Structures are given as C-alpha cells and as structure tokens.
Amino acid sequence: MRKNKLLSFTIGELLIVMIITSIISISLYYSYLAVYRQFILFDQKQTMLNDLSGFHDQLSYDFNLSEKAIINGGILMLFFEEKEISYSINSNSIVRTQSSLKEEIKLDIHSRGYKFKGEAVNGSGLIDRLELKFDYLNHEYRWIILKEYDAHTLVDYHKSL
C-alpha cells in the first residue's frame, strides 16, 4: 500500500499569518487615513487662500475702476457712474456691499491706513492709497492698493468741499 502525504499548514502557522496580515492591513488603513486627512486640510487651506486672493482682486478692481474713493468713518465708499460699492473694514473682517449683496471675509486686521497724495487721511476724505496689514491662516499679509485720479475728478471733488 501506498501512503499519500498531503502538504498542509498547521493551525498555529495559519494564526500567525492571519495576525501578520491583520497588522499590515491596519497599518495601511491608518496610513491611508493620515494621508486623506492631510489632503482635506490642504484642500481647506487652499480654498481659503483662493477666497483671500479673490477678495483682494475684487477690492483692487473696484478701487482702481471707481471714479472716486472716499473713506468715511471706517467705511470705504467707491463711486461709479451707475453704482456704489462700500467696504466696511473692521478689526476682524472686511464686508463688501453692493446693492443688497454682501460678501465678508474674516481677517485679523492689525492696521489700516488711508492716504491721499502721501498724506494720511483721518476720519473722512478722498483717498488714493489703501494699506491693510492682517493675519490670515497664521501668516501676516500686507495689501497696498493704489489709485490714480484724473484732473477732472480732483477738481470736481475739491469744488464739492
């Protein structure tokens, strides 16, 4: 008679392989979870930076294309031919208002300055330079936005005073 010998694993060997496989699977899952969380944080930061950049671009666009920019008690008023846009600049946010539409961005504003022809404008008056210094996402930013006026606008403004 012939004896057939089958090759097989013992229960102990199978348990060891299952334990090692479980450890590797758990490690891979937590590695994936860590990378996924980092991606989510990166995406959120990138979205917020895009919002900041978009707000800066909108403010620069409005400021430069307006016929005149007047500061009055912390409110930047930009006048156009057919519309008026205001920016309320507080210590913790900037709010853009056009008609009934409002946009807001939260910023920790350290300082803001308004100038006309190099002279500081305190209270109210025509401005041609806006300076903001603020923190956003644990970084310090400084915006300087300039505007040029034509002679006609300057003469009309000084006549209205």
Disulfide bonds with the S-S distance in Angstrom:
none
